Amino acid sequence: MAKTAPPKKRAPTGVLSLKVTLRHLKPPIWRRILVRGGMTLGDLHVAIQVAMGWQNGHLHAFDVGGEQYGEPGSMDDLADENRLTLNRLIKMGVSRFGYTYDFGDDWEHEIQIEHAVPPSTATAFPACVAGKRGCPPEDCGGPFGYAELLEILATPDHPEREERLEWIGGDFDPEAFSASATDATLAQVFRRKDAPAPV
């Protein structure tokens, strides 16, 4: 009986393409970001916050094969997210892992390390090169609360509509997303050399 060879682990690389998808929502909300392989999970946390449109006002954790990583001292039983790089994950054979933001709303994200960097004009990283749909408002109650919010906003005569619009600060378009605007924000947050000058 012939032995099958174990799957080959990919070698670490200079630039990685990551697809970050918010779980439990349809249609999906996702972002594709290009990052350096030497990026730590701590820096990836910041990149995800910017790319998705979160405000970084809640705790977070990465789940890598059942091991939890996060900001040191933020919660018990978390390994230091600043000590694990994406290249190290690749060496460990990891191609998908989780990221949870806000343990009240429980926004769960799936992060996929894609096999090939898509064609891009990006020369500085991290860079947002694609995505779909806007980020849910913070503190709206997770996927269930967000679905309820969208239903209320889509019903012009709903008794809670005006109150919800006031709470989120005006009109809300769940389809609105701009990769170029998101990338410009990433450039400023990470002080990329190609960042536009502040106005």
Number of C-alpha atoms within 10 A of each C-alpha: 3 4 5 6 6 6 7 7 12 14 10 15 12 10 18 24 22 22 19 24 22 22 17 14 13 9 9 13 22 22 23 24 25 23 22 19 18 16 21 18 23 20 15 20 21 16 23 23 15 18 27 24 17 17 11 15 11 13 14 21 25 27 16 15 10 9 11 18 23 23 18 14 10 11 13 9 12 17 18 16 20 16 12 16 19 22 22 17 18 18 14 11 14 17 18 18 17 20 24 19 21 18 13 11 18 16 19 21 21 19 21 17 19 14 11 10 14 13 7 9 8 13 11 16 22 26 28 29 21 18 21 19 17 17 18 24 18 18 14 17 17 21 19 12 14 18 15 14 19 16 13 18 18 11 11 11 10 11 10 13 18 14 11 17 15 10 11 12 10 11 10 14 13 14 12 10 19 16 18 13 12 20 22 17 21 23 20 15 14 16 12 17 11 13 16 12 6 5 3
